[in-house]
Amino acid sequence: MGKPYTYNRACSALDIESWRSAIQSKMGSIYANDERELVPLPANQKTLACKQVFRYNYVSVSNHLKYKGRLGTKGFKQEEQ
């Protein structure tokens, strides 16, 4: 069992339900915490692409894998306001 590097690979993996649950959990967290904002795109600007990153960690106390899905921006043009 390896880490999937794309959404399509995560959805075709044997542990698809675990990856789906991780994705839904992360997206739910983003929406619940208002971590996103839709704004009009300024003239002469390009949008930033995003990428989902999939990881799992072995939890030795409970002896199981913890699946994590993260959403990150590609590139280095993010700015804090």
C-alpha positions as CSV (number, residue, x, y, z in Angstrom):
1,M,0.0,0.0,0.0
2,G,1.6,3.3,-1.1
3,K,0.6,6.9,-0.8
4,P,-1.4,8.1,-3.8
5,Y,0.0,11.2,-5.5
6,T,-3.2,12.2,-7.3
7,Y,-6.9,12.4,-6.6
8,N,-7.6,9.8,-9.3
9,R,-5.1,7.3,-7.7
10,A,-6.7,7.9,-4.3
11,C,-10.1,7.1,-5.7
12,S,-8.9,3.9,-7.4
13,A,-7.0,2.6,-4.3
14,L,-8.1,-0.4,-2.3
15,D,-8.7,1.9,0.7
16,I,-10.8,4.4,-1.2
17,E,-13.3,4.9,1.7
18,S,-10.5,5.9,4.0
19,W,-9.1,8.4,1.5
20,R,-12.6,9.8,0.8
21,S,-13.2,10.3,4.5
22,A,-9.9,12.1,4.8
23,I,-10.8,14.4,1.9
24,Q,-14.3,15.1,3.2
25,S,-12.9,15.8,6.7
26,K,-10.4,18.4,5.3
27,M,-12.9,20.1,3.1
28,G,-15.4,20.2,6.0
29,S,-12.8,21.9,8.1
30,I,-12.0,24.5,5.5
31,Y,-15.6,25.4,5.1
32,A,-16.4,25.4,8.9
33,N,-13.4,27.6,9.6
34,D,-14.0,30.1,6.7
35,E,-10.5,29.5,5.4
36,R,-11.6,30.3,1.8
37,E,-12.9,33.4,0.2
38,L,-14.1,33.8,-3.4
39,V,-13.1,37.1,-4.9
40,P,-13.1,38.5,-8.4
41,L,-9.9,37.9,-10.3
42,P,-8.1,41.2,-10.9
43,A,-7.3,42.2,-14.5
44,N,-4.0,40.8,-15.9
45,Q,-3.7,38.2,-13.1
46,K,-3.7,34.4,-13.2
47,T,-5.3,32.1,-10.8
48,L,-3.2,30.0,-8.4
49,A,-3.5,26.2,-9.0
50,C,-4.1,24.0,-6.0
51,K,-3.1,20.4,-5.3
52,Q,-4.3,17.8,-2.9
53,V,-1.6,15.9,-1.0
54,F,-2.4,12.5,0.5
55,R,-0.5,11.0,3.5
56,Y,-1.1,8.5,6.1
57,N,0.5,8.0,9.5
58,Y,0.8,4.9,11.6
59,V,-0.7,5.4,15.1
60,S,1.1,3.0,17.3
61,V,-1.1,3.5,20.3
62,S,-4.3,2.3,18.5
63,N,-2.4,0.2,15.9
64,H,-4.0,1.7,12.8
65,L,-3.4,4.1,9.9
66,K,-4.6,7.7,10.1
67,Y,-5.3,9.0,6.6
68,K,-4.9,12.7,5.8
69,G,-5.8,14.8,2.9
70,R,-4.4,18.4,2.5
71,L,-5.2,21.1,0.0
72,G,-2.3,23.3,-0.9
73,T,-1.6,26.1,-3.4
74,K,1.0,25.4,-6.1
75,G,3.5,28.1,-6.6
76,F,4.8,30.8,-4.2
77,K,2.5,33.8,-4.9
78,Q,0.4,33.6,-1.8
79,E,0.2,36.8,0.2
80,E,-0.9,37.5,3.8
81,Q,-3.3,40.4,4.3
